[in-house]
């Protein structure tokens, strides 16, 4: 495995070859039965099972977005979404863990050179993280003392490093709006078993606690630095992913797994339709019911439309990675398109649960797990439709923005 010290960081490369991406998609598809069989145990223990943990690491699924210079696959946003959709059909919680670790590890590859030197010194690493509520950082000679308690740490048990949001204490240097990021080894923190939820139970999104942890200056990325921005002056720069905007990539790839999950729901409902009767009527099987067939067709069309939007958005991101401009107007429209996907995915999942009937609310039914996972994930702050639509509306009219441009 290549390490940071052995790689030529300034060499321009493209995204991973199509044959590499296709092989990863096929591998993800082949794991569906395995993931479905492990999912109940993962829900019970509220994190990926040991078998799934091993698979994710052995197959390299936690370094798909990491650039090739750091030992990752360097997939394009489009190809990463293709993999995510297939994994989610097996278990949306595992797809969520993959998305969080891949996204955070990739964002770490956008950090200042000192951070990359520290985190990737021994080759590709798995990085998770949280930024709200932020911890606190106190400046000391040679570094910082970190204290904090960060909930929602998805993938905490699969990660070796964490990217944690902090505010500064007793610091007289320049301060700008936003959040600072510190990079902590996971073994410098303790994990509090706190993930008791109704959806995405198998993600291990517990709470990480740091108490008086010292980190050197190189492991702190202050808001005054160009963290997450395009900075060709860095030593470690040159992959297409170095040109990508952090928030649109993480938000868009996160929606891909929800599309995969609701596609799995559709398959279940479609397979049952010729077998299940329309109770309390003389219609017979659901395939003989115009109302059922109409609703099934509508749900399928909603999923297909969401998928069309997804790959339109990722195609734009792919082109940005190859040098195309991404204007503020396009970013605002991109945000609204994400909102539209969420409404389509949520609408399809709810319709499918009505179609399948009350039996689907039994906890041992796979469709119930997909539905709970989708229901929770669509409520993530980046997925709230009304915010995305308002951002777009304000951009169209020139009204005052409600979010900084980096949050688009």
ZIGIZI-V61966 format. One record per helix or strand of 2 or more residues. SS is the DSSP state (H for helix, E for strand). FROM is the first residue (numbers start at 1). TO is the last residue. If there is no record, write none. Layout:
SS;FROM;TO / SS;FROM;TO
//
This chain:
H;4;6 / H;18;30 / H;32;45 / H;50;58 / H;68;70 / H;77;90 / H;92;108 / H;113;119 / E;127;140 / E;143;153 / H;156;158 / E;161;169 / E;180;185 / H;186;188 / E;190;192 / H;201;203 / E;206;216 / H;217;219 / E;220;221 / H;240;243 / H;246;273 / H;286;288 / H;290;321 / H;328;356 / H;358;361 / H;366;377 / H;381;383 / H;385;397 / H;405;407
//
